[in-house]
């Protein structure tokens, strides 16, 4: 079974992420520390949780 390829959304920049392309996949990359994550992590709730866990001082409320 082939894993679903999740596409990057411009809203992810608000969470501190951009993306790189590798092996025809878009992978999320932290703007803050340039850490590259797996394609499975490219969901808004996963990205937000990772940001809160790894960089809690940089989390801002956006409402």
KOLTOR-387479 format. One record per residue: residue number from 1; z, x, y of N, C-alpha, C in turn. Coordinates in Angstrom, 2 decimals, always signed. Each point is the difference from the previous one (the first is absolute). Layout:
pt k NUM	nzz Z	nxx X	nyy Y	cazz Z	caxx X	cayy Y	czz Z	cxx X	cyy Y
...
***
This chain:
pt k 1	nzz +0.00	nxx +0.84	nyy -1.18	cazz +0.00	caxx -0.84	cayy +1.18	czz +0.00	cxx +0.89	cyy +1.24
pt k 2	nzz -0.87	nxx -0.30	nyy +0.94	cazz -0.13	caxx +0.78	cayy +1.22	czz +0.94	cxx -0.56	cyy +1.06
pt k 3	nzz +0.71	nxx +0.89	nyy +0.68	cazz +0.92	caxx -0.42	cayy +1.06	czz -0.78	cxx -0.53	cyy +1.20
pt k 4	nzz +0.55	nxx -1.01	nyy +0.64	cazz -0.62	caxx -0.58	cayy +1.18	czz +0.09	cxx +0.98	cyy +1.16
pt k 5	nzz -1.12	nxx +0.20	nyy +0.68	cazz -0.02	caxx +0.89	cayy +1.16	czz +0.38	cxx -0.80	cyy +1.23
pt k 6	nzz +1.09	nxx +0.38	nyy +0.63	cazz +0.47	caxx -0.69	cayy +1.19	czz -0.62	cxx +0.67	cyy +1.22
pt k 7	nzz -0.52	nxx -0.78	nyy +0.92	cazz -0.65	caxx +0.52	cayy +1.21	czz +1.01	cxx +0.16	cyy +1.13
pt k 8	nzz -0.23	nxx +0.99	nyy +0.82	cazz +0.87	caxx +0.29	cayy +1.14	czz -0.18	cxx -1.06	cyy +1.08
pt k 9	nzz +1.09	nxx -0.39	nyy +0.62	cazz -0.02	caxx -0.97	cayy +1.10	czz +0.44	cxx +0.71	cyy +1.28
pt k 10	nzz -0.58	nxx -0.37	nyy +1.12	cazz +0.38	caxx +0.59	cayy +1.29	czz +1.47	cxx -0.28	cyy +0.34
pt k 11	nzz +0.58	nxx -1.04	nyy -0.59	cazz +1.40	caxx -0.33	cayy +0.25	czz +0.94	cxx +1.07	cyy -0.57
pt k 12	nzz -0.47	nxx +0.81	nyy -0.93	cazz +0.84	caxx +1.04	cayy -0.61	czz +0.36	cxx +1.09	cyy +1.01
pt k 13	nzz -0.81	nxx +0.15	nyy +1.04	cazz +0.29	caxx +0.99	cayy +1.04	czz +1.31	cxx -0.34	cyy +0.69
pt k 14	nzz +0.30	nxx -1.28	nyy +0.14	cazz +1.27	caxx -0.43	cayy +0.60	czz +1.19	cxx +0.48	cyy -0.82
pt k 15	nzz -0.21	nxx +0.21	nyy -1.29	cazz +1.06	caxx +0.48	cayy -0.89	czz +0.03	cxx +1.52	cyy -0.10
pt k 16	nzz -0.90	nxx +0.68	nyy +0.71	cazz -0.01	caxx +1.46	cayy +0.00	czz -0.91	cxx +0.61	cyy -1.04
pt k 17	nzz -1.01	nxx -0.74	nyy -0.45	cazz -0.89	caxx +0.49	cayy -1.04	czz -1.45	cxx -0.02	cyy +0.44
pt k 18	nzz -0.75	nxx +0.94	nyy -0.49	cazz -1.44	caxx +0.01	cayy +0.10	czz -0.49	cxx +0.17	cyy -1.43
pt k 19	nzz -1.25	nxx +0.37	nyy -0.22	cazz -0.44	caxx +0.19	cayy -1.37	czz -0.95	cxx +1.18	cyy -0.09
pt k 20	nzz -0.11	nxx +0.53	nyy -1.20	cazz -1.00	caxx +1.00	cayy -0.32	czz -0.81	cxx -0.55	cyy -1.17
pt k 21	nzz -1.21	nxx +0.50	nyy -0.15	cazz -0.81	caxx -0.40	cayy -1.15	czz -0.04	cxx +1.14	cyy -0.99
pt k 22	nzz +0.29	nxx -0.34	nyy -1.26	cazz +0.02	caxx +1.00	cayy -1.06	czz -0.51	cxx -0.67	cyy -1.26
pt k 23	nzz -1.01	nxx +0.56	nyy -0.60	cazz -0.58	caxx -0.56	cayy -1.23	czz -0.41	cxx -1.46	cyy +0.20
pt k 24	nzz -0.60	nxx -0.28	nyy +1.15	cazz -0.47	caxx -1.34	cayy +0.36	czz +1.12	cxx -1.04	cyy +0.12
pt k 25	nzz +1.23	nxx +0.45	nyy +0.17	cazz +1.14	caxx -0.88	cayy +0.23	czz +0.56	cxx +0.26	cyy +1.39
pt k 26	nzz +0.52	nxx -1.03	nyy +0.63	cazz +0.72	caxx +0.16	cayy +1.25	czz +1.47	cxx +0.12	cyy -0.35
pt k 27	nzz +0.61	nxx +1.11	nyy +0.38	cazz +1.40	caxx +0.25	cayy -0.29	czz +0.80	cxx +0.03	cyy +1.29
pt k 28	nzz +1.17	nxx -0.65	nyy +0.03	cazz +0.81	caxx +0.00	cayy +1.22	czz +0.61	cxx +1.38	cyy +0.25
pt k 29	nzz +0.03	nxx +0.38	nyy +1.27	cazz +0.57	caxx +1.28	cayy +0.40	czz +0.94	cxx -0.24	cyy +1.18
pt k 30	nzz +1.22	nxx +0.54	nyy -0.09	cazz +0.95	caxx -0.08	cayy +1.10	czz -0.56	cxx +0.75	cyy +1.20
pt k 31	nzz +0.00	nxx -0.62	nyy +1.16	cazz -0.37	caxx +0.69	cayy +1.23	czz +1.10	cxx +1.00	cyy +0.36
pt k 32	nzz +1.24	nxx -0.34	nyy -0.34	cazz +1.17	caxx +0.78	cayy +0.37	czz +0.08	cxx +1.33	cyy -0.74
pt k 33	nzz -0.13	nxx -0.04	nyy -1.32	cazz +0.20	caxx +1.22	cayy -0.79	czz -1.21	cxx +0.35	cyy -0.87
pt k 34	nzz -1.09	nxx -0.69	nyy +0.14	cazz -1.26	caxx +0.22	cayy -0.72	czz +0.12	cxx -0.08	cyy -1.52
pt k 35	nzz +1.01	nxx -0.69	nyy -0.50	cazz +0.14	caxx -0.21	cayy -1.44	czz -1.02	cxx -1.05	cyy -0.44
pt k 36	nzz -0.73	nxx +0.28	nyy -1.08	cazz -1.00	caxx -0.92	cayy -0.53	czz +0.62	cxx -0.77	cyy -1.16
pt k 37	nzz -0.17	nxx -1.32	nyy +0.01	cazz +0.56	caxx -0.88	cayy -1.02	czz -1.09	cxx -0.50	cyy -0.93
pt k 38	nzz +0.39	nxx -0.65	nyy -1.07	cazz -0.97	caxx -0.55	cayy -0.94	czz -0.60	cxx -1.29	cyy +0.55
pt k 39	nzz -1.11	nxx -0.40	nyy -0.57	cazz -0.66	caxx -1.24	cayy +0.41	czz +0.90	cxx -1.20	cyy -0.26
pt k 40	nzz +0.84	nxx +0.06	nyy -1.03	cazz +0.93	caxx -1.09	cayy -0.30	czz +0.99	cxx -0.24	cyy +1.13
pt k 41	nzz +0.26	nxx +1.02	nyy +0.79	cazz +0.96	caxx -0.12	cayy +1.11	czz -0.59	cxx -0.67	cyy +1.23
pt k 42	nzz -1.30	nxx -0.26	nyy -0.02	cazz -0.67	caxx -0.53	cayy +1.18	czz +0.14	cxx -1.52	cyy +0.09
pt k 43	nzz +1.22	nxx -0.43	nyy +0.12	cazz +0.33	caxx -1.41	cayy +0.25	czz +0.99	cxx +0.01	cyy +1.16
pt k 44	nzz -0.13	nxx -0.93	nyy +0.94	cazz +0.88	caxx +0.05	cayy +1.18	czz +1.48	cxx +0.08	cyy -0.34
pt k 45	nzz +0.46	nxx -0.76	nyy -0.99	cazz +1.43	caxx +0.04	cayy -0.32	czz +0.41	cxx +1.34	cyy -0.60
pt k 46	nzz -0.87	nxx +0.63	nyy -0.78	cazz +0.30	caxx +1.33	cayy -0.56	czz +0.02	cxx +1.05	cyy +1.10
pt k 47	nzz -0.98	nxx -0.05	nyy +0.90	cazz -0.07	caxx +0.97	cayy +1.08	czz +1.20	cxx -0.13	cyy +0.94
pt k 48	nzz +0.38	nxx -1.23	nyy +0.29	cazz +1.16	caxx -0.22	cayy +0.88	czz +1.28	cxx +0.52	cyy -0.65
pt k 49	nzz +0.16	nxx -0.26	nyy -1.29	cazz +1.19	caxx +0.46	cayy -0.72	czz +0.06	cxx +1.53	cyy -0.03
pt k 50	nzz -1.13	nxx +0.64	nyy -0.26	cazz -0.04	caxx +1.47	cayy -0.03	czz +0.33	cxx +0.59	cyy +1.36
pt k 51	nzz -0.51	nxx -0.62	nyy +1.06	cazz +0.30	caxx +0.47	cayy +1.35	czz +1.49	cxx -0.10	cyy +0.28
pt k 52	nzz +0.61	nxx -1.13	nyy -0.37	cazz +1.44	caxx -0.20	cayy +0.23	czz +0.84	cxx +0.99	cyy -0.81
pt k 53	nzz -0.44	nxx +0.33	nyy -1.21	cazz +0.76	caxx +0.90	cayy -0.86	czz -0.14	cxx +1.46	cyy +0.42
pt k 54	nzz -1.20	nxx +0.42	nyy +0.36	cazz -0.24	caxx +1.41	cayy +0.26	czz +0.14	cxx +0.39	cyy +1.46
pt k 55	nzz -0.19	nxx -0.94	nyy +0.91	cazz +0.08	caxx +0.29	cayy +1.44	czz +0.72	cxx -1.15	cyy +0.71
pt k 56	nzz +1.25	nxx -0.26	nyy -0.34	cazz +0.70	caxx -1.18	cayy +0.56	czz +0.17	cxx +0.04	cyy +1.52
pt k 57	nzz +0.04	nxx +1.18	nyy +0.59	cazz +0.18	caxx +0.07	cayy +1.45	czz -1.28	cxx -0.37	cyy +0.77
pt k 58	nzz -1.12	nxx -0.09	nyy -0.71	cazz -1.27	caxx -0.30	cayy +0.66	czz -0.44	cxx -1.45	cyy -0.18
pt k 59	nzz +0.84	nxx -0.80	nyy -0.62	cazz -0.34	caxx -1.41	cayy -0.22	czz +0.26	cxx -0.79	cyy +1.27
pt k 60	nzz -1.02	nxx -0.72	nyy +0.45	cazz +0.12	caxx -0.82	cayy +1.20	czz -0.28	cxx -1.44	cyy -0.37
pt k 61	nzz +0.65	nxx -0.92	nyy +0.67	cazz -0.29	caxx -1.41	cayy -0.21	czz -1.19	cxx -0.37	cyy +0.86
pt k 62	nzz -1.01	nxx -0.62	nyy -0.60	cazz -1.22	caxx -0.35	cayy +0.72	czz -0.16	cxx -1.50	cyy +0.05
pt k 63	nzz +0.71	nxx -0.63	nyy +0.90	cazz -0.16	caxx -1.45	cayy +0.19	czz +0.10	cxx -0.35	cyy +1.45
***
